[in-house]
């Protein structure tokens, strides 16, 4: 023990002075010197056990020096004082600074641990609810308030109450809805831990939860993607086989139509067969486009240039009693496959035209910039937005979640295949974009297409190869 060895000679001298003096003043002075001696070693931290060892070794050293002292001598009298315990005040004076320092150390450690726990409680993103032994809400952390909209006081007064609070002293897990202040709810998975006292009594339950709604949405999205992939594979296989049969049917119908007497029943029937064949061929092309999984061949283009190029095709796709307006409020450069993205616009505009019907209406296409609400991650360069609005009948709220499913349609049999919006969704997703829908029954619908802006490297194109030397 380096500290004990360093202090031992000085402390032995102080203990000798105490043992050999009868004066109270000298004893008080020695006690004060012992306290000061102990303070000099506090730089290395409190050490009660080492101070106790220092006192013991000093007593042993003096006892060996005085063992052979003649009776009646000062040394012999000092040894008797040590044996009677007169050195106990010296021990207390030696240990007092270390006792106080250790208490201060424990208080500081407790304060640091308390501040750390408070910071964890206040700053964590996990939801924390503290329930008392009766299952009533005792406290909640700010993350709970942010997620639910309740204030801490509202949560404690009843908003944070559990319909079935945990009981007993066993930890557990549960998940379920948590009511929010706006009337909505969160799906939260809770980890419940009982807090016990020193005697094993239950003090409270600490419940730590996380919102699993986003995880469930991601899982639903993965399942939807798997379903789309399976349907696309099936549609592609059927379309290829059906296309071969359809080619024979259409070819033979055209040959027979050439030989039929014009205006006869046979000619009319063959015309109907050929018309049905053309509709079937269009359906086959949509199925093949949906199932082809061909990656886009993007090129940098401006929204204004793209929409001006597509405007003529879009006007031809709607009835004459309907109007089309194209507005570029803010131009942007995006990387898109022009053919595929024009197909997206065409599919959405056709749906809008059918939703408005023969009574007419207005389709409005606007281009600007905005952030999609459904994007999982923000685009590094920002987002361009193209909105296609109509004044049609709108989409019922209960159907909004199904409109991008393949083969889902609300149109009568023979008027829709249910592949147009599914193909549009797949094309936009392949471009790294997103589609959002806002619709009100009887008012109309707005389809918003979000596309990442092209970065400088993409706009510059591939760098030229270095010229060979020579």
C-alpha positions as a printed NumPy array, in Angstrom:
array([[  0.   ,   0.   ,   0.   ],
       [  1.958,   3.043,  -1.207],
       [ -0.336,   5.508,   0.526],
       [  0.024,   3.76 ,   3.892],
       [  3.811,   3.518,   3.561],
       [  4.051,   7.226,   2.699],
       [  1.996,   8.349,   5.703],
       [  3.219,   5.856,   8.274],
       [  6.306,   7.716,   9.655],
       [  4.398,  10.971,  10.226],
       [  1.417,   9.232,  11.779],
       [  3.613,   7.167,  14.109],
       [  5.091,  10.433,  15.384],
       [  1.62 ,  11.915,  15.944],
       [  0.487,   8.805,  17.775],
       [  3.629,   8.921,  19.939],
       [  2.931,  12.561,  20.884],
       [ -0.617,  11.645,  21.875],
       [  0.499,   8.686,  23.975],
       [  3.282,  10.54 ,  25.782],
       [  1.404,  13.744,  26.67 ],
       [ -1.103,  14.482,  29.393],
       [ -2.045,  17.953,  28.211],
       [ -5.393,  18.486,  26.534],
       [ -4.01 ,  21.188,  24.267],
       [ -1.279,  18.917,  22.98 ],
       [ -3.796,  16.159,  22.364],
       [ -6.152,  18.52 ,  20.445],
       [ -3.239,  19.722,  18.383],
       [ -2.268,  16.144,  17.556],
       [ -5.835,  15.337,  16.548],
       [ -5.885,  18.335,  14.219],
       [ -2.569,  17.316,  12.719],
       [ -3.931,  13.792,  12.125],
       [ -6.898,  15.234,  10.279],
       [ -4.644,  17.395,   8.114],
       [ -2.427,  14.379,   7.44 ],
       [ -5.447,  12.396,   6.236],
       [ -6.494,  15.269,   3.959],
       [ -3.138,  15.21 ,   2.183],
       [ -3.956,  11.751,   0.819],
       [ -7.435,  12.63 ,  -0.511],
       [ -6.058,  13.516,  -3.926],
       [ -6.096,   9.792,  -4.73 ],
       [ -9.651,   9.428,  -3.457],
       [-11.215,   8.328,  -0.171],
       [ -9.851,   5.103,   1.347],
       [-11.255,   4.248,   4.78 ],
       [ -9.709,   0.799,   4.775],
       [ -6.222,   2.222,   4.164],
       [ -6.612,   4.768,   6.983],
       [ -7.616,   1.961,   9.299],
       [ -4.586,  -0.045,   8.185],
       [ -2.347,   3.008,   8.772],
       [ -3.562,   3.295,  12.385],
       [ -3.082,  -0.424,  13.017],
       [  0.473,  -0.473,  11.672],
       [  1.385,   2.642,  13.679],
       [  0.134,   0.972,  16.885],
       [  2.138,  -2.161,  16.088],
       [  5.273,  -0.089,  15.485],
       [  4.929,   1.767,  18.829],
       [  4.106,  -1.424,  20.723],
       [  7.31 ,  -3.04 ,  19.483],
       [  9.317,   0.044,  20.528],
       [  7.821,   0.163,  24.025],
       [  7.525,  -3.544,  24.83 ],
       [ 10.807,  -3.583,  26.713],
       [ 10.385,  -0.141,  28.314],
       [ 10.965,  -0.222,  32.124],
       [  7.937,   0.047,  34.365],
       [  7.144,   3.581,  35.389],
       [  8.823,   5.152,  32.373],
       [  7.045,   7.511,  29.997],
       [  7.213,   4.92 ,  27.242],
       [  5.602,   2.305,  29.475],
       [  2.824,   4.748,  30.414],
       [  2.237,   5.522,  26.753],
       [  1.902,   1.817,  25.978],
       [ -0.74 ,   1.511,  28.665],
       [ -2.677,   4.395,  27.142],
       [ -2.608,   2.655,  23.767],
       [ -3.873,  -0.553,  25.36 ],
       [ -6.692,   1.304,  27.154],
       [ -7.894,   2.785,  23.831],
       [ -6.768,   6.365,  24.248],
       [ -5.688,   6.271,  20.578],
       [ -9.301,   5.89 ,  19.384],
       [ -9.805,   9.676,  18.951],
       [ -6.722,   9.676,  16.718],
       [ -8.252,   6.958,  14.576],
       [-11.487,   8.948,  14.266],
       [ -9.579,  12.124,  13.394],
       [ -7.641,  10.214,  10.754],
       [-10.732,   8.671,   9.165],
       [-13.079,  11.684,   9.341],
       [-11.891,  13.431,   6.122],
       [-12.099,  10.145,   4.227],
       [-15.54 ,   9.422,   5.654],
       [-16.799,  12.833,   4.525],
       [-15.118,  12.501,   1.129],
       [-16.649,   9.077,   0.589],
       [-20.081,  10.362,   1.498],
       [-19.648,  13.256,  -0.925],
       [-18.474,  10.789,  -3.573],
       [-21.592,   8.653,  -3.091],
       [-23.827,  11.718,  -3.216],
       [-22.216,  12.894,  -6.464],
       [-22.494,   9.418,  -7.943],
       [-26.146,   9.217,  -6.955],
       [-26.745,  12.652,  -8.476],
       [-25.052,  11.645, -11.728],
       [-27.025,   8.405, -11.905],
       [-30.238,  10.278, -11.119],
       [-29.528,  12.882, -13.805],
       [-28.714,  10.113, -16.298],
       [-31.961,   8.307, -15.545],
       [-33.927,  11.542, -15.836],
       [-32.225,  12.338, -19.156],
       [-32.982,   8.841, -20.456],
       [-36.609,   9.187, -19.34 ],
       [-36.981,  12.646, -20.876],
       [-34.981,  12.226, -24.103],
       [-35.618,   8.654, -25.286],
       [-37.842,   8.148, -28.315],
       [-39.464,   5.114, -26.703],
       [-42.832,   5.6  , -25.002],
       [-42.604,   5.214, -21.206],
       [-45.556,   4.901, -18.834],
       [-45.108,   4.415, -15.082],
       [-48.041,   2.726, -13.329],
       [-48.502,   2.585,  -9.554],
       [-49.371,  -0.569,  -7.609],
       [-53.07 ,  -0.01 ,  -8.369],
       [-52.423,   0.206, -12.115],
       [-53.073,   3.958, -12.314],
       [-50.859,   6.151, -14.486],
       [-48.222,   7.789, -12.298],
       [-46.045,   9.439, -14.952],
       [-45.323,   9.486, -18.697],
       [-42.311,  10.727, -20.637],
       [-42.292,  13.459, -23.326],
       [-42.134,  10.855, -26.122],
       [-45.528,   9.533, -24.985],
       [-46.914,  13.08 , -25.037],
       [-45.514,  13.757, -28.517],
       [-46.889,  10.51 , -29.913],
       [-50.381,  10.787, -28.407],
       [-50.905,  14.537, -28.176],
       [-51.795,  14.355, -24.47 ],
       [-50.07 ,  16.575, -21.927],
       [-48.389,  14.905, -18.961],
       [-51.122,  16.161, -16.662],
       [-53.876,  14.809, -18.933],
       [-52.121,  11.441, -19.113],
       [-51.772,  11.179, -15.326],
       [-55.372,  12.292, -14.775],
       [-56.782,   9.533, -16.944],
       [-55.729,   9.781, -20.573],
       [-52.838,   7.388, -19.942],
       [-54.934,   4.852, -18.035],
       [-54.797,   1.212, -19.112],
       [-58.104,  -0.65 , -19.424],
       [-56.357,  -3.803, -18.189],
       [-53.317,  -2.738, -16.109],
       [-50.563,  -5.29 , -15.364],
       [-50.68 ,  -7.203, -12.105],
       [-48.157,  -9.198, -10.111],
       [-44.373,  -9.139, -10.076],
       [-43.616, -10.971, -13.307],
       [-42.368,  -9.079, -16.378],
       [-44.391,  -9.381, -19.564],
       [-45.125,  -8.056, -23.03 ],
       [-48.307,  -6.936, -24.703],
       [-49.423,  -4.885, -27.677],
       [-52.552,  -2.943, -28.427],
       [-54.034,   0.421, -29.361],
       [-53.291,   3.633, -27.468],
       [-55.816,   6.461, -27.779],
       [-54.56 ,   9.843, -29.003],
       [-55.929,  13.275, -28.247],
       [-57.219,  13.75 , -31.824],
       [-59.339,  10.609, -31.693],
       [-56.908,   8.409, -33.613],
       [-54.908,   5.567, -32.084],
       [-51.416,   4.078, -32.155],
       [-50.532,   0.408, -32.18 ],
       [-47.878,   0.039, -29.478],
       [-45.894,  -2.973, -28.319],
       [-45.101,  -2.746, -24.581],
       [-42.381,  -4.308, -22.452],
       [-43.618,  -4.333, -18.843],
       [-41.144,  -4.5  , -15.943],
       [-42.197,  -4.61 , -12.265],
       [-40.072,  -2.485,  -9.894],
       [-39.567,  -4.1  ,  -6.479],
       [-38.429,  -2.636,  -3.153],
       [-35.658,  -4.008,  -0.908],
       [-38.084,  -6.34 ,   0.804],
       [-39.517,  -7.611,  -2.468],
       [-42.647,  -5.48 ,  -2.333],
       [-44.092,  -4.126,  -5.589],
       [-43.488,  -0.403,  -6.016],
       [-44.739,   0.206,  -9.583],
       [-44.626,  -1.014, -13.168],
       [-42.48 ,   0.631, -15.822],
       [-43.891,   0.079, -19.328],
       [-41.656,   0.849, -22.308],
       [-43.376,   0.831, -25.689],
       [-42.698,   1.49 , -29.353],
       [-45.082,   2.359, -32.147],
       [-45.261,  -0.707, -34.4  ],
       [-47.766,   0.829, -36.805],
       [-45.013,   1.847, -39.253],
       [-43.521,  -1.653, -39.072],
       [-46.914,  -3.16 , -39.806],
       [-47.334,  -0.817, -42.772],
       [-43.947,  -1.92 , -44.115],
       [-44.903,  -5.569, -43.677],
       [-48.194,  -4.937, -45.468],
       [-46.27 ,  -3.233, -48.261],
       [-43.931,  -6.219, -48.585],
       [-46.877,  -8.603, -48.747],
       [-48.504,  -6.379, -51.374],
       [-45.299,  -6.39 , -53.415],
       [-45.126, -10.18 , -53.206],
       [-48.737, -10.385, -54.36 ],
       [-48.073,  -7.996, -57.239],
       [-45.023, -10.015, -58.282],
       [-47.002, -13.273, -58.24 ],
       [-49.883, -11.745, -60.183],
       [-47.458, -10.223, -62.705],
       [-45.81 , -13.606, -63.289],
       [-49.187, -15.279, -63.728],
       [-50.461, -12.526, -66.022],
       [-47.338, -12.708, -68.162],
       [-47.628, -16.452, -68.623],
       [-51.312, -16.279, -69.506],
       [-50.801, -13.309, -71.82 ],
       [-48.086, -15.031, -73.86 ],
       [-50.183, -18.166, -74.402],
       [-53.336, -16.206, -75.06 ],
       [-51.519, -13.901, -77.493],
       [-50.624, -16.886, -79.687],
       [-54.242, -18.043, -79.816],
       [-55.462, -14.497, -80.374],
       [-53.145, -14.043, -83.344],
       [-54.697, -17.029, -85.074],
       [-58.256, -15.895, -84.288],
       [-57.704, -12.341, -85.534],
       [-55.87 , -13.506, -88.648],
       [-58.557, -15.99 , -89.646],
       [-61.297, -13.432, -88.914],
       [-59.644, -10.906, -91.24 ],
       [-59.3  , -13.522, -94.036],
       [-62.937, -14.537, -93.707],
       [-64.018, -10.884, -93.631],
       [-62.305, -10.336, -97.004],
       [-64.321, -13.164, -98.562],
       [-67.659, -12.203, -96.954],
       [-70.307, -10.285, -98.891],
       [-70.221,  -6.646, -97.767],
       [-73.236,  -5.748, -95.606],
       [-74.214,  -9.367, -94.993],
       [-74.851, -10.871, -91.56 ],
       [-71.669, -12.891, -91.954],
       [-69.626,  -9.714, -92.573],
       [-71.174,  -8.001, -89.544],
       [-70.45 , -11.005, -87.31 ],
       [-66.87 , -11.208, -88.559],
       [-66.514,  -7.472, -87.866],
       [-67.7  ,  -8.007, -84.315],
       [-65.208, -10.881, -83.94 ],
       [-62.363,  -8.675, -85.179],
       [-63.426,  -5.788, -82.87 ],
       [-63.506,  -8.154, -79.894],
       [-60.108,  -9.449, -80.971],
       [-58.689,  -5.923, -81.03 ],
       [-59.982,  -5.295, -77.495],
       [-58.494,  -8.595, -76.376],
       [-55.171,  -7.665, -78.004],
       [-55.16 ,  -4.355, -76.107],
       [-55.786,  -6.262, -72.868],
       [-52.934,  -8.644, -73.68 ],
       [-50.581,  -5.702, -74.274],
       [-51.497,  -4.254, -70.879],
       [-50.883,  -7.591, -69.2  ],
       [-47.513,  -7.929, -70.907],
       [-46.548,  -4.372, -69.946],
       [-47.574,  -5.094, -66.363],
       [-45.614,  -8.348, -66.173],
       [-42.548,  -7.449, -68.229],
       [-40.64 ,  -5.94 , -65.243],
       [-38.458,  -4.073, -67.744],
       [-36.304,  -1.457, -65.975],
       [-36.802,   2.12 , -67.168],
       [-34.316,   3.74 , -69.554],
       [-34.236,   7.205, -67.956],
       [-32.951,  10.411, -69.443],
       [-32.835,  13.915, -68.017],
       [-35.73 ,  16.053, -69.145],
       [-37.689,  19.03 , -67.876],
       [-41.257,  18.748, -66.633],
       [-42.358,  21.431, -69.097],
       [-40.788,  19.585, -72.057],
       [-42.257,  16.257, -70.957],
       [-45.781,  17.579, -70.449],
       [-45.754,  19.566, -73.712],
       [-44.668,  16.434, -75.57 ],
       [-47.425,  14.353, -73.955],
       [-50.209,  16.971, -74.19 ],
       [-51.262,  16.06 , -77.743],
       [-51.536,  12.363, -76.882],
       [-53.555,  13.155, -73.751],
       [-55.994,  15.453, -75.59 ],
       [-56.647,  12.697, -78.111],
       [-57.471,  10.263, -75.308],
       [-60.398,  12.261, -73.865],
       [-63.843,  13.047, -75.352],
       [-64.356,  16.387, -77.085],
       [-66.753,  17.607, -74.394],
       [-63.996,  17.447, -71.798],
       [-61.206,  20.017, -71.461],
       [-57.542,  19.573, -70.572],
       [-55.304,  22.273, -69.055],
       [-51.552,  21.878, -68.492],
       [-49.764,  24.331, -66.159],
       [-46.096,  24.306, -65.162],
       [-45.92 ,  26.382, -61.987],
       [-42.297,  25.4  , -61.311],
       [-40.155,  23.593, -63.843],
       [-37.763,  20.851, -62.704],
       [-35.28 ,  18.448, -64.237],
       [-36.039,  14.765, -63.64 ],
       [-34.632,  11.465, -64.913],
       [-37.467,   9.5  , -66.484],
       [-38.243,   7.006, -69.208],
       [-40.415,   9.212, -71.45 ],
       [-42.367,   6.322, -72.988],
       [-43.186,   4.721, -69.641],
       [-44.062,   7.987, -67.883],
       [-46.303,   9.066, -70.774],
       [-48.076,   5.744, -70.305],
       [-48.579,   6.672, -66.624],
       [-50.117,  10.018, -67.57 ],
       [-52.288,   8.361, -70.216],
       [-53.633,   5.748, -67.796],
       [-54.531,   8.343, -65.164],
       [-56.082,  10.767, -67.671],
       [-58.187,   7.983, -69.222],
       [-59.48 ,   7.061, -65.76 ],
       [-60.296,  10.727, -65.108],
       [-62.155,  11.011, -68.421],
       [-64.214,   7.9  , -67.644],
       [-64.962,   9.192, -64.126],
       [-66.397,  12.454, -65.557],
       [-68.496,  10.672, -68.188],
       [-70.271,  12.097, -71.247],
       [-71.578,  15.143, -69.394],
       [-68.102,  16.681, -69.676],
       [-65.679,  18.093, -67.186],
       [-62.195,  19.459, -66.754],
       [-58.837,  17.745, -66.326],
       [-56.053,  19.917, -64.951],
       [-52.356,  18.935, -64.9  ],
       [-50.038,  21.069, -62.739],
       [-46.289,  20.723, -62.172],
       [-44.439,  22.118, -59.155],
       [-42.304,  20.888, -56.262],
       [-43.46 ,  19.271, -53.013],
       [-42.513,  16.584, -50.523],
       [-44.541,  13.329, -50.649],
       [-46.176,  12.377, -47.373],
       [-45.713,   8.644, -48.004],
       [-41.962,   8.678, -48.791],
       [-39.975,   6.589, -46.291],
       [-36.795,   8.589, -46.962],
       [-36.3  ,  12.097, -48.289],
       [-34.756,  12.541, -51.71 ],
       [-31.311,  14.101, -51.466],
       [-32.064,  16.53 , -54.306],
       [-35.737,  17.235, -53.573],
       [-38.966,  16.209, -55.314],
       [-40.904,  17.289, -58.387],
       [-44.687,  16.893, -58.333],
       [-47.199,  16.455, -61.157],
       [-50.87 ,  16.645, -60.12 ],
       [-53.679,  15.338, -62.352],
       [-57.049,  16.636, -61.1  ],
       [-60.516,  15.945, -62.468],
       [-64.072,  17.026, -61.716],
       [-65.483,  13.506, -61.82 ],
       [-67.451,  11.408, -59.392],
       [-64.505,  10.79 , -57.033],
       [-63.407,   7.599, -55.338],
       [-65.158,   6.303, -52.195],
       [-62.906,   6.404, -49.13 ],
       [-63.228,   2.655, -48.555],
       [-61.791,   1.957, -52.036],
       [-58.772,   4.298, -51.943],
       [-56.533,   1.606, -50.492],
       [-57.351,  -0.827, -53.325],
       [-57.13 ,   1.237, -56.497],
       [-53.504,   0.246, -57.224],
       [-54.202,  -3.465, -56.852],
       [-53.99 ,  -5.375, -60.157],
       [-57.342,  -6.293, -61.743],
       [-59.265,  -4.166, -59.243],
       [-61.805,  -1.954, -60.993],
       [-65.16 ,  -0.351, -60.234],
       [-66.123,  -0.139, -63.905],
       [-68.73 ,  -2.403, -65.475],
       [-67.644,  -5.64 , -67.085],
       [-65.99 ,  -4.982, -70.432],
       [-65.087,  -1.336, -69.663],
       [-61.955,  -1.787, -67.57 ],
       [-59.199,  -4.3  , -66.891],
       [-57.951,  -3.014, -63.525],
       [-54.347,  -2.888, -64.771],
       [-53.943,   0.798, -65.649],
       [-53.316,   2.194, -62.158],
       [-51.38 ,  -0.902, -61.08 ],
       [-49.021,  -0.439, -64.022],
       [-48.734,   3.307, -63.287],
       [-47.847,   2.593, -59.662],
       [-45.196,   0.078, -60.705],
       [-43.609,   2.441, -63.251],
       [-43.431,   5.379, -60.82 ],
       [-41.988,   3.136, -58.099],
       [-39.336,   1.884, -60.532],
       [-38.325,   5.539, -61.026],
       [-37.874,   5.941, -57.25 ],
       [-41.046,   8.011, -56.993],
       [-44.441,   7.771, -55.329],
       [-48.124,   8.274, -56.165],
       [-50.608,   9.777, -53.724],
       [-54.364,  10.1  , -54.196],
       [-56.75 ,  12.662, -52.751],
       [-60.394,  12.163, -53.625],
       [-63.806,  13.335, -52.487],
       [-66.971,  11.637, -53.652],
       [-68.978,  13.869, -55.984],
       [-66.184,  16.478, -56.228],
       [-63.302,  14.78 , -58.036],
       [-59.896,  13.195, -57.591],
       [-56.281,  14.331, -57.664],
       [-53.429,  11.955, -58.45 ],
       [-50.037,  13.365, -57.39 ],
       [-46.923,  11.882, -58.996],
       [-43.687,  12.587, -57.09 ],
       [-40.325,  12.115, -58.833],
       [-36.814,  12.74 , -57.422],
       [-35.07 ,  15.718, -58.962],
       [-32.072,  14.888, -61.133],
       [-28.74 ,  15.622, -59.463],
       [-25.858,  17.442, -61.131],
       [-23.956,  14.23 , -61.928],
       [-26.968,  12.691, -63.667],
       [-27.582,  15.857, -65.688],
       [-23.936,  15.985, -66.785],
       [-24.081,  12.413, -68.085],
       [-21.19 ,   9.961, -68.187],
       [-17.724,  11.491, -68.203],
       [-15.748,  11.049, -71.447],
       [-13.017,   8.443, -71.49 ],
       [ -9.483,   9.678, -71.192],
       [ -7.654,   9.895, -74.504],
       [ -4.852,   7.34 , -74.928],
       [ -1.366,   8.753, -74.743],
       [  0.665,   9.257, -77.865]])
